[in-house]
Amino acid sequence: MRHDISRLVDGATYRSGNPFALWRWMRENAPVVWHEPGAFPGFWSLTRFAEVKEVLRDAETFSSSSGILLRPLAQGVDPGSDRTLALSDAPRHTVLRGAIAGWFAPRNLRLLTDSLNSAAHSIVRDAVRASRIDFVTEVAAKLPLEVVCAFLGIPDEDRPSIVEWSTDAFCAGTAEERSIAHLQILDYFGDLAERRRSRPGEDLVSVLAGVRFENTYLPLEEVVLNCDNLLVGGTENVRLAMSGGMLALLERPGQWALLREDFEGAVDTAVEEILRWTSSATHILRRARRDVVLGGQRIRRGDLVVCWLTSANRDPAQFADPDVFDVRRTPNRHLALGAGPHYCVGTRLAKLEIAAVLREFLAQVDQVLPDGEPEHLDSIVVNGLRRLPLRLTASALSRPRGMAGARG
């Protein structure tokens, strides 16, 4: 059955929670295909693992500097283009990544582990006490946001505002509400960046405010955009992965049982499978710097190329039984966090956060039950849940080996 490939840029496709039939058809019939311009500029769609990985790894041929997300033509150029870590090429990207990479190095993260685990324990404890929760906002969003706020040196008294604005920016019901909240975040970072440039501290805002490129400091506007880049990158993907992973486990009690039997032995593969399964960044965009052939199609210099990560991570040419969620899957060389020079700088931290929440749920929760229908985002940019209402029952033991039952 032929599919309408224009549905790829229709939010309703993702709100249904099941765009996978379309991607499956495209992998088999049109793995590299041109979309004519309309509301969006013309672009090539890549849906197979091989071509997606090739593009992500080849930063010499495929540029990030003009934007990494599809944007309606009416919105114009992304304001972060060639100014932020995610939306730049070498040498700017090299300088920015080098400035912050140490914060996400294994040694620094080992120092963070105890406080991260303590925060996860408190978040899950509060959720269990509440009993009826929205897992997205009351658990999955909280831990990554606490960690990013700590890294950025946001004062304790300002964090409730950041939490409120971030929740609205990611989960509010209308585009206008999300946009207003995002503008509030940008305004806040503008004030903070100005203060940190004159009085630097031990935090990432101060680091970015002190970055020099081509013998001059980054303009404060670029510092703000990079702070926003870190906040979004450090919270949104983890929130969506945790939420989608929880739903996958809720729907598959046998997978919870595997984690309960041997959590420490299975946690690493479980986290990788959650990342593959959720693939929270639906797509990444690049622009061709030269003519090149991909999947038998000639891509011209200047053409936009969209890599559909969620499709690539369900490609049967790369993954055995790709539509099966398996917490013991190995190997699992997915592309959920990218590849090549732009491979997510916070990868290790994201995995620690997901593992910490899983560990605390296994320790503190006896039953997890649905408390309403999950609500999917209608975004072509990120894949996942807006709401996941749950009912939790506390474990009878303070530190059991695992969850006594995940039913539903």
Secondary structure as a PSIPRED ss2 file (coil, helix, strand):
# PSIPRED VFORMAT (PSIPRED V4.0)

   1 M C   1.000  0.000  0.000
   2 R C   1.000  0.000  0.000
   3 H C   1.000  0.000  0.000
   4 D C   1.000  0.000  0.000
   5 I H   0.000  1.000  0.000
   6 S H   0.000  1.000  0.000
   7 R H   0.000  1.000  0.000
   8 L H   0.000  1.000  0.000
   9 V H   0.000  1.000  0.000
  10 D C   1.000  0.000  0.000
  11 G H   0.000  1.000  0.000
  12 A H   0.000  1.000  0.000
  13 T H   0.000  1.000  0.000
  14 Y H   0.000  1.000  0.000
  15 R H   0.000  1.000  0.000
  16 S C   1.000  0.000  0.000
  17 G C   1.000  0.000  0.000
  18 N C   1.000  0.000  0.000
  19 P C   1.000  0.000  0.000
  20 F H   0.000  1.000  0.000
  21 A H   0.000  1.000  0.000
  22 L H   0.000  1.000  0.000
  23 W H   0.000  1.000  0.000
  24 R H   0.000  1.000  0.000
  25 W H   0.000  1.000  0.000
  26 M H   0.000  1.000  0.000
  27 R H   0.000  1.000  0.000
  28 E H   0.000  1.000  0.000
  29 N H   0.000  1.000  0.000
  30 A C   1.000  0.000  0.000
  31 P C   1.000  0.000  0.000
  32 V E   0.000  0.000  1.000
  33 V E   0.000  0.000  1.000
  34 W E   0.000  0.000  1.000
  35 H E   0.000  0.000  1.000
  36 E C   1.000  0.000  0.000
  37 P C   1.000  0.000  0.000
  38 G C   1.000  0.000  0.000
  39 A C   1.000  0.000  0.000
  40 F C   1.000  0.000  0.000
  41 P C   1.000  0.000  0.000
  42 G C   1.000  0.000  0.000
  43 F E   0.000  0.000  1.000
  44 W E   0.000  0.000  1.000
  45 S E   0.000  0.000  1.000
  46 L E   0.000  0.000  1.000
  47 T C   1.000  0.000  0.000
  48 R C   1.000  0.000  0.000
  49 F H   0.000  1.000  0.000
  50 A H   0.000  1.000  0.000
  51 E H   0.000  1.000  0.000
  52 V H   0.000  1.000  0.000
  53 K H   0.000  1.000  0.000
  54 E H   0.000  1.000  0.000
  55 V H   0.000  1.000  0.000
  56 L H   0.000  1.000  0.000
  57 R H   0.000  1.000  0.000
  58 D C   1.000  0.000  0.000
  59 A C   1.000  0.000  0.000
  60 E C   1.000  0.000  0.000
  61 T C   1.000  0.000  0.000
  62 F E   0.000  0.000  1.000
  63 S E   0.000  0.000  1.000
  64 S C   1.000  0.000  0.000
  65 S C   1.000  0.000  0.000
  66 S C   1.000  0.000  0.000
  67 G C   1.000  0.000  0.000
  68 I C   1.000  0.000  0.000
  69 L C   1.000  0.000  0.000
  70 L C   1.000  0.000  0.000
  71 R C   1.000  0.000  0.000
  72 P C   1.000  0.000  0.000
  73 L H   0.000  1.000  0.000
  74 A H   0.000  1.000  0.000
  75 Q H   0.000  1.000  0.000
  76 G C   1.000  0.000  0.000
  77 V C   1.000  0.000  0.000
  78 D C   1.000  0.000  0.000
  79 P C   1.000  0.000  0.000
  80 G C   1.000  0.000  0.000
  81 S C   1.000  0.000  0.000
  82 D C   1.000  0.000  0.000
  83 R C   1.000  0.000  0.000
  84 T C   1.000  0.000  0.000
  85 L C   1.000  0.000  0.000
  86 A C   1.000  0.000  0.000
  87 L C   1.000  0.000  0.000
  88 S C   1.000  0.000  0.000
  89 D C   1.000  0.000  0.000
  90 A C   1.000  0.000  0.000
  91 P C   1.000  0.000  0.000
  92 R H   0.000  1.000  0.000
  93 H H   0.000  1.000  0.000
  94 T H   0.000  1.000  0.000
  95 V H   0.000  1.000  0.000
  96 L H   0.000  1.000  0.000
  97 R H   0.000  1.000  0.000
  98 G H   0.000  1.000  0.000
  99 A H   0.000  1.000  0.000
 100 I H   0.000  1.000  0.000
 101 A H   0.000  1.000  0.000
 102 G H   0.000  1.000  0.000
 103 W H   0.000  1.000  0.000
 104 F H   0.000  1.000  0.000
 105 A C   1.000  0.000  0.000
 106 P H   0.000  1.000  0.000
 107 R H   0.000  1.000  0.000
 108 N H   0.000  1.000  0.000
 109 L H   0.000  1.000  0.000
 110 R H   0.000  1.000  0.000
 111 L H   0.000  1.000  0.000
 112 L H   0.000  1.000  0.000
 113 T H   0.000  1.000  0.000
 114 D H   0.000  1.000  0.000
 115 S H   0.000  1.000  0.000
 116 L H   0.000  1.000  0.000
 117 N H   0.000  1.000  0.000
 118 S H   0.000  1.000  0.000
 119 A H   0.000  1.000  0.000
 120 A H   0.000  1.000  0.000
 121 H H   0.000  1.000  0.000
 122 S H   0.000  1.000  0.000
 123 I H   0.000  1.000  0.000
 124 V H   0.000  1.000  0.000
 125 R H   0.000  1.000  0.000
 126 D H   0.000  1.000  0.000
 127 A H   0.000  1.000  0.000
 128 V H   0.000  1.000  0.000
 129 R H   0.000  1.000  0.000
 130 A H   0.000  1.000  0.000
 131 S C   1.000  0.000  0.000
 132 R E   0.000  0.000  1.000
 133 I E   0.000  0.000  1.000
 134 D E   0.000  0.000  1.000
 135 F H   0.000  1.000  0.000
 136 V H   0.000  1.000  0.000
 137 T H   0.000  1.000  0.000
 138 E H   0.000  1.000  0.000
 139 V H   0.000  1.000  0.000
 140 A H   0.000  1.000  0.000
 141 A C   1.000  0.000  0.000
 142 K H   0.000  1.000  0.000
 143 L H   0.000  1.000  0.000
 144 P H   0.000  1.000  0.000
 145 L H   0.000  1.000  0.000
 146 E H   0.000  1.000  0.000
 147 V H   0.000  1.000  0.000
 148 V H   0.000  1.000  0.000
 149 C H   0.000  1.000  0.000
 150 A H   0.000  1.000  0.000
 151 F H   0.000  1.000  0.000
 152 L H   0.000  1.000  0.000
 153 G C   1.000  0.000  0.000
 154 I C   1.000  0.000  0.000
 155 P C   1.000  0.000  0.000
 156 D H   0.000  1.000  0.000
 157 E H   0.000  1.000  0.000
 158 D H   0.000  1.000  0.000
 159 R H   0.000  1.000  0.000
 160 P H   0.000  1.000  0.000
 161 S H   0.000  1.000  0.000
 162 I H   0.000  1.000  0.000
 163 V H   0.000  1.000  0.000
 164 E H   0.000  1.000  0.000
 165 W H   0.000  1.000  0.000
 166 S H   0.000  1.000  0.000
 167 T H   0.000  1.000  0.000
 168 D H   0.000  1.000  0.000
 169 A H   0.000  1.000  0.000
 170 F H   0.000  1.000  0.000
 171 C H   0.000  1.000  0.000
 172 A C   1.000  0.000  0.000
 173 G C   1.000  0.000  0.000
 174 T C   1.000  0.000  0.000
 175 A H   0.000  1.000  0.000
 176 E H   0.000  1.000  0.000
 177 E H   0.000  1.000  0.000
 178 R H   0.000  1.000  0.000
 179 S H   0.000  1.000  0.000
 180 I H   0.000  1.000  0.000
 181 A H   0.000  1.000  0.000
 182 H H   0.000  1.000  0.000
 183 L H   0.000  1.000  0.000
 184 Q H   0.000  1.000  0.000
 185 I H   0.000  1.000  0.000
 186 L H   0.000  1.000  0.000
 187 D H   0.000  1.000  0.000
 188 Y H   0.000  1.000  0.000
 189 F H   0.000  1.000  0.000
 190 G H   0.000  1.000  0.000
 191 D H   0.000  1.000  0.000
 192 L H   0.000  1.000  0.000
 193 A H   0.000  1.000  0.000
 194 E H   0.000  1.000  0.000
 195 R H   0.000  1.000  0.000
 196 R H   0.000  1.000  0.000
 197 R H   0.000  1.000  0.000
 198 S H   0.000  1.000  0.000
 199 R C   1.000  0.000  0.000
 200 P C   1.000  0.000  0.000
 201 G C   1.000  0.000  0.000
 202 E C   1.000  0.000  0.000
 203 D C   1.000  0.000  0.000
 204 L H   0.000  1.000  0.000
 205 V H   0.000  1.000  0.000
 206 S H   0.000  1.000  0.000
 207 V H   0.000  1.000  0.000
 208 L H   0.000  1.000  0.000
 209 A H   0.000  1.000  0.000
 210 G C   1.000  0.000  0.000
 211 V C   1.000  0.000  0.000
 212 R E   0.000  0.000  1.000
 213 F E   0.000  0.000  1.000
 214 E C   1.000  0.000  0.000
 215 N C   1.000  0.000  0.000
 216 T E   0.000  0.000  1.000
 217 Y E   0.000  0.000  1.000
 218 L C   1.000  0.000  0.000
 219 P C   1.000  0.000  0.000
 220 L H   0.000  1.000  0.000
 221 E H   0.000  1.000  0.000
 222 E H   0.000  1.000  0.000
 223 V H   0.000  1.000  0.000
 224 V H   0.000  1.000  0.000
 225 L H   0.000  1.000  0.000
 226 N H   0.000  1.000  0.000
 227 C H   0.000  1.000  0.000
 228 D H   0.000  1.000  0.000
 229 N H   0.000  1.000  0.000
 230 L H   0.000  1.000  0.000
 231 L H   0.000  1.000  0.000
 232 V H   0.000  1.000  0.000
 233 G H   0.000  1.000  0.000
 234 G H   0.000  1.000  0.000
 235 T H   0.000  1.000  0.000
 236 E H   0.000  1.000  0.000
 237 N H   0.000  1.000  0.000
 238 V H   0.000  1.000  0.000
 239 R H   0.000  1.000  0.000
 240 L H   0.000  1.000  0.000
 241 A H   0.000  1.000  0.000
 242 M H   0.000  1.000  0.000
 243 S H   0.000  1.000  0.000
 244 G H   0.000  1.000  0.000
 245 G H   0.000  1.000  0.000
 246 M H   0.000  1.000  0.000
 247 L H   0.000  1.000  0.000
 248 A H   0.000  1.000  0.000
 249 L H   0.000  1.000  0.000
 250 L H   0.000  1.000  0.000
 251 E C   1.000  0.000  0.000
 252 R C   1.000  0.000  0.000
 253 P H   0.000  1.000  0.000
 254 G H   0.000  1.000  0.000
 255 Q H   0.000  1.000  0.000
 256 W H   0.000  1.000  0.000
 257 A H   0.000  1.000  0.000
 258 L H   0.000  1.000  0.000
 259 L H   0.000  1.000  0.000
 260 R H   0.000  1.000  0.000
 261 E H   0.000  1.000  0.000
 262 D C   1.000  0.000  0.000
 263 F H   0.000  1.000  0.000
 264 E H   0.000  1.000  0.000
 265 G H   0.000  1.000  0.000
 266 A H   0.000  1.000  0.000
 267 V H   0.000  1.000  0.000
 268 D H   0.000  1.000  0.000
 269 T H   0.000  1.000  0.000
 270 A H   0.000  1.000  0.000
 271 V H   0.000  1.000  0.000
 272 E H   0.000  1.000  0.000
 273 E H   0.000  1.000  0.000
 274 I H   0.000  1.000  0.000
 275 L H   0.000  1.000  0.000
 276 R H   0.000  1.000  0.000
 277 W H   0.000  1.000  0.000
 278 T H   0.000  1.000  0.000
 279 S C   1.000  0.000  0.000
 280 S C   1.000  0.000  0.000
 281 A E   0.000  0.000  1.000
 282 T C   1.000  0.000  0.000
 283 H E   0.000  0.000  1.000
 284 I E   0.000  0.000  1.000
 285 L E   0.000  0.000  1.000
 286 R E   0.000  0.000  1.000
 287 R E   0.000  0.000  1.000
 288 A E   0.000  0.000  1.000
 289 R C   1.000  0.000  0.000
 290 R C   1.000  0.000  0.000
 291 D C   1.000  0.000  0.000
 292 V E   0.000  0.000  1.000
 293 V E   0.000  0.000  1.000
 294 L E   0.000  0.000  1.000
 295 G C   1.000  0.000  0.000
 296 G C   1.000  0.000  0.000
 297 Q E   0.000  0.000  1.000
 298 R E   0.000  0.000  1.000
 299 I E   0.000  0.000  1.000
 300 R C   1.000  0.000  0.000
 301 R C   1.000  0.000  0.000
 302 G C   1.000  0.000  0.000
 303 D C   1.000  0.000  0.000
 304 L E   0.000  0.000  1.000
 305 V E   0.000  0.000  1.000
 306 V E   0.000  0.000  1.000
 307 C E   0.000  0.000  1.000
 308 W E   0.000  0.000  1.000
 309 L H   0.000  1.000  0.000
 310 T H   0.000  1.000  0.000
 311 S H   0.000  1.000  0.000
 312 A H   0.000  1.000  0.000
 313 N C   1.000  0.000  0.000
 314 R C   1.000  0.000  0.000
 315 D C   1.000  0.000  0.000
 316 P C   1.000  0.000  0.000
 317 A C   1.000  0.000  0.000
 318 Q C   1.000  0.000  0.000
 319 F C   1.000  0.000  0.000
 320 A C   1.000  0.000  0.000
 321 D C   1.000  0.000  0.000
 322 P C   1.000  0.000  0.000
 323 D C   1.000  0.000  0.000
 324 V C   1.000  0.000  0.000
 325 F C   1.000  0.000  0.000
 326 D C   1.000  0.000  0.000
 327 V C   1.000  0.000  0.000
 328 R C   1.000  0.000  0.000
 329 R C   1.000  0.000  0.000
 330 T C   1.000  0.000  0.000
 331 P C   1.000  0.000  0.000
 332 N C   1.000  0.000  0.000
 333 R C   1.000  0.000  0.000
 334 H C   1.000  0.000  0.000
 335 L C   1.000  0.000  0.000
 336 A C   1.000  0.000  0.000
 337 L C   1.000  0.000  0.000
 338 G C   1.000  0.000  0.000
 339 A C   1.000  0.000  0.000
 340 G H   0.000  1.000  0.000
 341 P H   0.000  1.000  0.000
 342 H H   0.000  1.000  0.000
 343 Y C   1.000  0.000  0.000
 344 C C   1.000  0.000  0.000
 345 V C   1.000  0.000  0.000
 346 G C   1.000  0.000  0.000
 347 T H   0.000  1.000  0.000
 348 R H   0.000  1.000  0.000
 349 L H   0.000  1.000  0.000
 350 A H   0.000  1.000  0.000
 351 K H   0.000  1.000  0.000
 352 L H   0.000  1.000  0.000
 353 E H   0.000  1.000  0.000
 354 I H   0.000  1.000  0.000
 355 A H   0.000  1.000  0.000
 356 A H   0.000  1.000  0.000
 357 V H   0.000  1.000  0.000
 358 L H   0.000  1.000  0.000
 359 R H   0.000  1.000  0.000
 360 E H   0.000  1.000  0.000
 361 F H   0.000  1.000  0.000
 362 L H   0.000  1.000  0.000
 363 A H   0.000  1.000  0.000
 364 Q H   0.000  1.000  0.000
 365 V E   0.000  0.000  1.000
 366 D E   0.000  0.000  1.000
 367 Q E   0.000  0.000  1.000
 368 V E   0.000  0.000  1.000
 369 L E   0.000  0.000  1.000
 370 P E   0.000  0.000  1.000
 371 D C   1.000  0.000  0.000
 372 G C   1.000  0.000  0.000
 373 E C   1.000  0.000  0.000
 374 P C   1.000  0.000  0.000
 375 E E   0.000  0.000  1.000
 376 H E   0.000  0.000  1.000
 377 L C   1.000  0.000  0.000
 378 D C   1.000  0.000  0.000
 379 S C   1.000  0.000  0.000
 380 I C   1.000  0.000  0.000
 381 V C   1.000  0.000  0.000
 382 V E   0.000  0.000  1.000
 383 N C   1.000  0.000  0.000
 384 G C   1.000  0.000  0.000
 385 L E   0.000  0.000  1.000
 386 R E   0.000  0.000  1.000
 387 R E   0.000  0.000  1.000
 388 L C   1.000  0.000  0.000
 389 P E   0.000  0.000  1.000
 390 L E   0.000  0.000  1.000
 391 R E   0.000  0.000  1.000
 392 L E   0.000  0.000  1.000
 393 T E   0.000  0.000  1.000
 394 A E   0.000  0.000  1.000
 395 S C   1.000  0.000  0.000
 396 A C   1.000  0.000  0.000
 397 L C   1.000  0.000  0.000
 398 S C   1.000  0.000  0.000
 399 R C   1.000  0.000  0.000
 400 P C   1.000  0.000  0.000
 401 R C   1.000  0.000  0.000
 402 G C   1.000  0.000  0.000
 403 M C   1.000  0.000  0.000
 404 A C   1.000  0.000  0.000
 405 G E   0.000  0.000  1.000
 406 A E   0.000  0.000  1.000
 407 R C   1.000  0.000  0.000
 408 G C   1.000  0.000  0.000
